[in-house]
């Protein structure tokens, strides 16, 4: 009888933990949480903000350069670029993005170096995380590399908050990405931080912009993120794709025309 009672107690405890975790996830996810959770609705933020930009190799970074062309660096005074290990191309393009942004607001032909705070355009930095999966990497090793990437993303978000001179000890306000595999891990890391109450729900809002090249179907990253319901704003760039995804009358994605310069 004692064994049966202990088993019942264990089962009850597991059910309580699972139920509590499920309710917490519903509370955290943007697709199920309510606007009242965000105090900025009543007290909108007026000071400088912190943006995280996830860069991927090749076309992802080229599109991101176009997406960021009109942001105000004085408003987004801390800009953190996250790239994967070995992606020197994207790390170099972060400098090009900064050169374009900063020359729109200051007369100096040379942008402020990484890690140096400019009185007008703020500060920018590049942070590197392990790759979620390398090219030609065996599938059976992917879980380990993905876990390593996730830990790296958790560390990067924490360090970005801890070292910020613009918003000290505050997690970033916004995460923007357009689909590299690393982006899924960065977003998952932000959800984990919120799940355990380490970051406020109104921090690290997520904007996902599907690649211009995705005309009929979402990318794998897009499918995963849409299924998870973790994005505050999910944008596609083709009206036909938006209609296909929203065909059942449920608005899952938004279409606002082409967001990149063609």
Secondary structure, 3 states (H helix, E strand, C coil): CHHHHHHHHHHHHHHHHHHHHHHHHHHHCCCCCCHHHCHHHCCCCCCCCEEEEECCCCHHHHHHHHHCCCCCCCCCCEEEEEEECCCHHHHHHHHHHHHHHHHCCCCCCCCCCCCCCECCCEEEEEEEECCCCCCCCCHHHHHHHHHHHHHHHHHHHHHHHHCCCCCCCCCCCEEEECCCHHHHHHHHHHHHHHHCCCCCCCCCEEEEECCCCCCCCCCHHHHHHHHHCCCCEEEECCHHHHHHHCCCCCCCCEECCCCCCC
